[in-house]
Amino acid sequence: MPYLDHNATSTLRPEARAAMARACQIHGNPSSVHRSGRVARALVEDAREQVARLVNANPANVIFTSGGTEANALALWGAVHGSAESGGLVRRLYASAIEHDSILGTMNAIAVRATGIRRAQVPATRDGAVDLDALRDLMRESSGRALVAVMAANNETGVVQPIAEVSKLVRQHDGLLLVDAVQACGKIATDFAALDADYLTVSAHKLGGPQGVGALVMKEDAPFAAQIHGGGQERSRRAGTENVAGIAGFGGVAKAIGDDNISRLEMLRNVFESGLRNCFPAAIVFGHNSQRTANTSNFALPGIAAETALIALDLDGVMVSSGAACSSGKVKPSHVLKAMGVPDDLARSALRVSLGWDSSESDVDATLASLGKLGTRISARKAA
Ligand code: PLP
């Protein structure tokens, strides 16, 4: 059945499955000194190397987490609490208005629980990118050190963000930069060292790895404060016995990923979007003027509620999403489209098709056929 919801969770790659199956044969705790413990430790450290290599980082500064959400929270709380301990106090939190809820929600929580923190959302342009002029204005305010969170690519529209420019701005003002690369990693070049970010976050299940495992990558000297205490795991930065099988799966997928699939996905996405315009000449593709990740198409079929289209597609066995992955099922229009100035009624008909490593031409054909059927049915209803 066509599964075109890879930005929500990608299908498990065989390399990840095999690595997890191998890890499940091991019964040792990576902190134990006996043989089984050492084998488990080796699996975790091999995976750390693979993930570090994937994003060009130092393995010592890769912290495994339960996913992108926790990695984002760890970076944000770490910057605020860690900077209090290390000087250069973070007083301002700025995030683009199109960030994932895990960033925006954590920032809200910090503003409530930590004193003296100012927070603001940086507006987005109509094309779905963070507004650099607005960020520049915010950075000029001189009321303490700022942490800026801008994602590398948006989960809903796929729009690739101008991280190089953001990074330059942040450096000019001695700020800290958090790049959520959850939707970018594996789809566009994601080079932690070249981005000159202080923190970068990734999640295995968006890449074809298992759910429930991700990583925070940080600079050695970035402010940090552990949020979970207990054992000395992850160099005392995140206590708790490691998710060995999940981490091994993450390492397996990190090793397997190359950029060989990207042009194929872009070709499939283009086939999809031209087919879409044939079925629905009024269809609007969001972010189409911007550079996008090759796998993502977010579009509205004006006059057709997203839920109607989702149900029709689902009845034909086609799985796509409306709005953001993590809020699938919610009826409220997407905050990303809102930030791009899309009116609510149009945003309510937005659908997202996101392709993945195993997507095929027949998946695209089946999706277009189902959308075509829906279009015909709706036109017939209108004509009656
Ligand atoms: N950041 C972005 C951009 C995402 O798309 C997601 C998930 O959709 C997350 C963070 C959260 O990642 P996880 O599902 O691993 O918690």
Residues whose N, C-alpha, C, O or C-beta is under 5 A from the ligand:
A	BS01	PLP	N7 G67 G68 T69 E70 H100 S102 A153 N155 D180 V182 Q183 S203 G214 A325 C326
